[in-house]
Amino acid sequence: MKKTFIFLAAALFAMSAFAQVSADVAEKAYKIMESTDDVLAYHGDYSATISLLIEQPGKPNESVRYKIFQRVDKDLMTIVQLFPEADKGNGYLRDGDNIWSYDPISRKFSHTSLKEALGDSDVKLDDLEQSSERWRKNYSVEAFEEGTLGKFPVDIITLRAKTNDPSYALVKYYIRKDIPLTLKEEDFSGSNRLMRTILIPKYSKVPAGYVGTQMILRDELNKGEQTTQIISDLTFDALPDKIFTKAYLEGLN
């Protein structure tokens, strides 16, 4: 009898863990997630400098810098490493579902995915994804609740990956109610183990919208390991088509 009870309890827990919310709640959650993109400044073309400070226990801090170019509505993205000098010219190119990494020494392109990290940092390529279509395409809504984070009332939305594109199986977002800005993100494995925490303590307002200028990404498996990301040098001018080509990366070196 006791074994039967334990089995039933485990089964009910497993069912509840994968239970989805109602269609109305899911639609509300999707609209909030899409609004987090709408309120940001990234629409059409933009470029920016991404500076990363990588901290790992027992190692000197590492500084890395990239230039990113993106055409959001066309899923086009080019990333070029600027620093350190030894890695200058390393790059990434995205054209829709095709993502390549580029090695300037061998002058070869290799297929990769949005799950790839930038160097030794905790930043993944899909953290730079700006398309609002990714929410409905890649996730189902698992939970929706309200709460507070610091002084801010927030919506807490839990999404489960339904495609292989996302880096994590389960993601929980903490989003301000007054302005739909993501303040915190928690990334979990398929077994619901916390893998990474992202904090966005600083946003700046520009004419095109909001920009998360500072982001702290903590590796929850390796305590003390984290990456601080700073966004600067933002421009929203139209970019030449040639920037989103393999020839562009090849021509930089």
NORRA-V752990 format. One line per field, one symbol per residue. phi: phi as a letter, one per 20 degrees, with the letter a starting at -180 (. if undefined). burial: I if it has 24 or more other ideal C-beta (glycine too) atoms within 12 Angstrom, else O. Layout:
BEGIN
phi=???
burial=???
END
This chain:
BEGIN
phi=.ffffffffffffffffdfdfffffffffgffffffefffeecmebcadddcdddcgncffddcccddcbdffdldbcccfdbfgfdfngbccccmeeccdcdffelddcfbbfefeeleeeedgffefdfffffffdcdeebbbdaccmedfcedddddfdcefffcfccdddcgefcfdfebccdcffemefdbcddcecdddcgeqecfeccdddfeedgnebcddcdblfccffdfgffecfffffefc
burial=OOOOOOOOOOOOOOOOOOOOOOOOOIOOIIOIIIIIIOIIIIIOIIIIIIIIIIIOOOOOOIIIIIIIIIIIOOIIIIIIIIOOOOIOIIIIIIOOOOIIIIOOOOOOIOOIOIOIIIIIIIIIIIIIIIIIOIIOOIIIIIIIOOOOIOOIOIIIIIIIIOOOIIIIIIIIIIIIOOOIIIIIIIIIOOOOOOIIIIIIOOIOOOOOIIIIIIIIIIIOOOOOIIIIIIIOOIIIOOIOOOIIOIOIIOOIO
END
